[in-house]
Amino acid sequence: MPIVKNVSRAVSQLLRRSGCGCGISSVPVRCIGVSPRQVASDASFHSISFSESDHPRVLITGGLGQLGVGLAKLLRKRFGKSNVILSDIRKPVDSVFYSGPFIYADILDYKNLREIVVNNRITWLFHYSALLSAVGEANVPLARAVNITGLHNVLDIAAEHNLRLFVPSTIGAFGPTSPRDPTPDLCIQRPRTIYGVSKVHAELMGEYYHYRYGLDFRCLRYPGIISADSQPGGGTTDYAVQIFHDAIKTGKFQCNLKPDSRLPMMYIDDCLKATLEVMEAPAEALSMRTYNISAMSFTPEELVQEVRKHVPELQVTYNVDEIRQAIADSWPMNFDDRNARRDWGWKHDYDLPELVTTMFSFLGSDSRIAQAN
């Protein structure tokens, strides 16, 4: 530790002696091998606690995705609209822009991101910026930059400013050699996509920063997330959203996975609830920094049978996409989330029947309004 302090002091003195005449005294310095901050080896890694009158100041990166917008709504109800800042590099629609604070934030721009954290007195950061599986495989260099370099920027800033940091992981962090039924929190992880590799990297780097520098890092591995607010995007688990749209519009559905392909799934409300709960959990209650969370696990055929309780005339065919099927076959069939349920009381609200009823409630009403218009 004295060596590190001496190095830091020497760097500061060098900057103050800079010949440019700028009088630099507080330029952020990023040195390989030197932590943004140092803590004693016996430090207690307890988080800042917030009273009802002292809410956290929240920043959500990559906030214009499905989860970011939903999370902002939930957190603003909990902590107040002005305390939750949504950010992205894209232009938000009017309904999002006027619903609460929005700011441009590029996670690859370290200086800009650091300024946002400092100027807005951020204390919690939810890092949702990432290139997902399909896009990442089409542009690996960009995925590597966003998913890994961007993560490093966030980790450094979070450690420097004592933030509580949440980074989501995914079912895609596991690979064909991982145990599938059930998949425990700790096991072999050898994913075959840049997205999955970057998420394993995020899990390990977050844990390293926690144990090395005291960063309050928290992470959940999400299963397939189902929401009525988003359109299917061609992902492996998107069949579980597409079936509702097709059942309402045409009464016909073509599934691109085998009827017996079992995968863990979750309704978006449960996903957002779990994210808030793990962030509010006392640090001393957490026995690990990355948890599986689960709600239900079903096959396409089981989902079809439940959907037919609402649309008995639904016609279903199977046209298997070999690429998506290979991905599904390498993913967990069930998540073992006993540690989350034991440590911080995780409990889901939506099983398969409740999920199907809720989806038809939202999409059915939207369809009737559209038809009336």
Secondary structure as GFF3:
##gff-version 3
##sequence-region A 1 373
A	DSSP	alpha_helix	2	16	.	.	.	ID=ss1
A	DSSP	beta_strand	58	61	.	.	.	ID=ss2
A	DSSP	alpha_helix	66	79	.	.	.	ID=ss3
A	DSSP	three_ten_helix	81	83	.	.	.	ID=ss4
A	DSSP	beta_strand	84	88	.	.	.	ID=ss5
A	DSSP	alpha_helix	94	97	.	.	.	ID=ss6
A	DSSP	beta_strand	102	104	.	.	.	ID=ss7
A	DSSP	alpha_helix	110	119	.	.	.	ID=ss8
A	DSSP	beta_strand	124	127	.	.	.	ID=ss9
A	DSSP	alpha_helix	133	138	.	.	.	ID=ss10
A	DSSP	alpha_helix	140	144	.	.	.	ID=ss11
A	DSSP	pi_helix	145	149	.	.	.	ID=ss12
A	DSSP	alpha_helix	150	160	.	.	.	ID=ss13
A	DSSP	beta_strand	164	166	.	.	.	ID=ss14
A	DSSP	beta_strand	169	170	.	.	.	ID=ss15
A	DSSP	three_ten_helix	171	173	.	.	.	ID=ss16
A	DSSP	alpha_helix	194	213	.	.	.	ID=ss17
A	DSSP	beta_strand	216	222	.	.	.	ID=ss18
A	DSSP	beta_strand	224	226	.	.	.	ID=ss19
A	DSSP	alpha_helix	239	249	.	.	.	ID=ss20
A	DSSP	beta_strand	252	255	.	.	.	ID=ss21
A	DSSP	beta_strand	263	267	.	.	.	ID=ss22
A	DSSP	alpha_helix	268	280	.	.	.	ID=ss23
A	DSSP	three_ten_helix	283	285	.	.	.	ID=ss24
A	DSSP	beta_strand	290	292	.	.	.	ID=ss25
A	DSSP	beta_strand	296	298	.	.	.	ID=ss26
A	DSSP	alpha_helix	300	307	.	.	.	ID=ss27
A	DSSP	beta_strand	315	318	.	.	.	ID=ss28
A	DSSP	alpha_helix	322	330	.	.	.	ID=ss29
A	DSSP	alpha_helix	338	343	.	.	.	ID=ss30
A	DSSP	alpha_helix	352	372	.	.	.	ID=ss31
###
